[in-house]
Each structure stands twice: as structure tokens, then as C-alpha cells.
Amino acid sequence: MRVKICGITRPDQGATIAALGANALGFICVQQSPRFVDAIQIQQIQQQLPPSIARIGVFMDTDVETIAQVVKIGGLTAVQLHGGESVEDCQAIRDRLPQIELIKALRIRRTWELEMAADYTPAVDWLLLDAYHPEMGGGTGKTLNWESLQSFKPDKPWFLAGGLRPDNIKQALKLIQPDGIDLSSGVEITPGEKDLVAVQSLFAHINGA
Ligand SMILES: O=C(O)c1ccccc1NCC(=O)[C@H](O)[C@H](O)COP(=O)(O)O
């Protein structure tokens, strides 16, 4: 299973979280977020990481050329689209950056919105389901209704996100079996400052300790 820790802002924390067991790290490329990092900061963080770890840039309604520039400077291996990007927008990014893994995040307010996933699967590599919040794009700590996701079986692998924490991860994974999980505020002291003890606890819970 992929475990993505999102909202990394510091090289030392990125390296430690990778050593603790994360196989994907997320960098928030959304200027309004308290977790925002620019391309140079991402470059500095990624220089401390093992090559095997996925480096995922999180964007919201950003133009293709800006994304391409951050990918190049920051050394990203994947792009997560977290805004209102259309299927055509995803395809345009795929065409511009064919070597980059593409993840479309869907922020789910009502269960029927899960039907959108089928439209996106041909254009992306992964989906990510996150909770909807009227003012915040992500990192909200709000959980999805996990029971309603038990029949969610898209044609592409998917991450479960939204309000996951060390103390609820086992319950979530008992109900549903996503291909990956994504955590941010549930392993934080303040936005962008990760709680390394909580990250350690997360892996202990996942690994059944
Ligand atoms: O984390 C942010 O600040 C953020 C801002 C704008 C768009 C997306 C953002 N985060 C996206 C993520 O992938 C988070 O990990 C995801 O929303 C889960 O967050 P949390 O509920 O805090 O675990």
C-alpha cells in the first residue's frame, strides 16, 4: 500500500518521514495554503530523499506551464490536481508531462459525486478521494463517510484522504481497502510542521504493532 504524507515543508522532516516508512511525500504548491512551498524549497527537500520515494506536487487549478516548471525545478515524480480541473485539463497535463504520474483528487460532498471518478480514470494514473470543505482546498482534517466508499471500485488505483490519523487508520482500513492512504493534518503539530511521533505511531498502527 502507498502511504503519502502530505504538506512537507522542511528537508529534515521529509528525510525522517521517508526513513519512518512513507513511500510518497506531498508538497503543497497552492499559495493560499499555510503549507505552501515553492519550487526551490521542494528542490532542497527532495535532495535529502531516497530516489525510490514518490515526490508529489499538489496543485489547484494551475496552468500547465507553471506545473511543468515546478516539476522540473522541484524534481517531482507526480502531480496531484486538487482543484476543479476537468478531464480535458488532466489530459492536457498528461500530454505535456507524459513521464509524470498524474493523480486527480475528488473532494466528495455527496456520495453520488463518486460517479465522477469514471470520467477521470482514462486520463489519470491514480484517483484520490478527499473530504469537501467550503473554504479550504485540503488539509482540513475532515473525514469522508467510509461506509459509503465500500463499493467504490474505480478502474484505477486510489488514495483515501481526509482526516486520517494514527488513531483512526485501522478502523478506516478495516472498512475499506484503498490502494494508498494520504495524511496531512492528522500527523501535524501546526500546518506544515509535522509531528514525527505521530508519524511513527501511524506506521506502528498500519504494521499492526
Ligand atoms: O494541505 C493543504 O494545505 C492543501 C491546500 C490546498 C489544496 C490541497 C491541500 N492538501 C491536499 C492533500 O493531499 C491533503 O493531504 C489532504 O487534503 C488530506 O488532508 P487531511 O485531512 O489534513 O489529512
PDBQT file of the ligand as one rigid body, heavy atoms in Angstrom, charges set to zero:
ROOT
HETATM    1  O1  LIG A 301      -2.932  20.621   2.684  1.00  0.00    +0.000 OA
HETATM    2  C1  LIG A 301      -3.218  21.723   2.207  1.00  0.00    +0.000 C 
HETATM    3  O2  LIG A 301      -2.975  22.788   2.813  1.00  0.00    +0.000 OA
HETATM    4  C2  LIG A 301      -3.893  21.800   0.863  1.00  0.00    +0.000 A 
HETATM    5  C3  LIG A 301      -4.252  23.048   0.378  1.00  0.00    +0.000 A 
HETATM    6  C4  LIG A 301      -4.862  23.160  -0.857  1.00  0.00    +0.000 A 
HETATM    7  C5  LIG A 301      -5.113  22.030  -1.607  1.00  0.00    +0.000 A 
HETATM    8  C6  LIG A 301      -4.759  20.775  -1.131  1.00  0.00    +0.000 A 
HETATM    9  C7  LIG A 301      -4.159  20.640   0.103  1.00  0.00    +0.000 A 
HETATM   10  N1  LIG A 301      -3.836  19.383   0.601  1.00  0.00    +0.000 N 
HETATM   11  C8  LIG A 301      -4.080  18.200  -0.152  1.00  0.00    +0.000 C 
HETATM   12  C9  LIG A 301      -3.762  16.884   0.432  1.00  0.00    +0.000 C 
HETATM   13  O3  LIG A 301      -3.425  15.972  -0.325  1.00  0.00    +0.000 OA
HETATM   14  C10 LIG A 301      -4.026  16.573   1.901  1.00  0.00    +0.000 C 
HETATM   15  O4  LIG A 301      -3.114  15.588   2.281  1.00  0.00    +0.000 OA
HETATM   16  C11 LIG A 301      -5.462  16.043   2.013  1.00  0.00    +0.000 C 
HETATM   17  O5  LIG A 301      -6.330  17.120   1.841  1.00  0.00    +0.000 OA
HETATM   18  C12 LIG A 301      -5.754  15.390   3.404  1.00  0.00    +0.000 C 
HETATM   19  O6  LIG A 301      -5.606  16.317   4.432  1.00  0.00    +0.000 OA
HETATM   20  P1  LIG A 301      -6.001  15.922   5.946  1.00  0.00    +0.000 P 
HETATM   21  O7  LIG A 301      -7.473  15.830   6.032  1.00  0.00    +0.000 OA
HETATM   22  O8  LIG A 301      -5.455  17.039   6.770  1.00  0.00    +0.000 OA
HETATM   23  O9  LIG A 301      -5.295  14.638   6.253  1.00  0.00    +0.000 OA
ENDROOT
TORSDOF 0
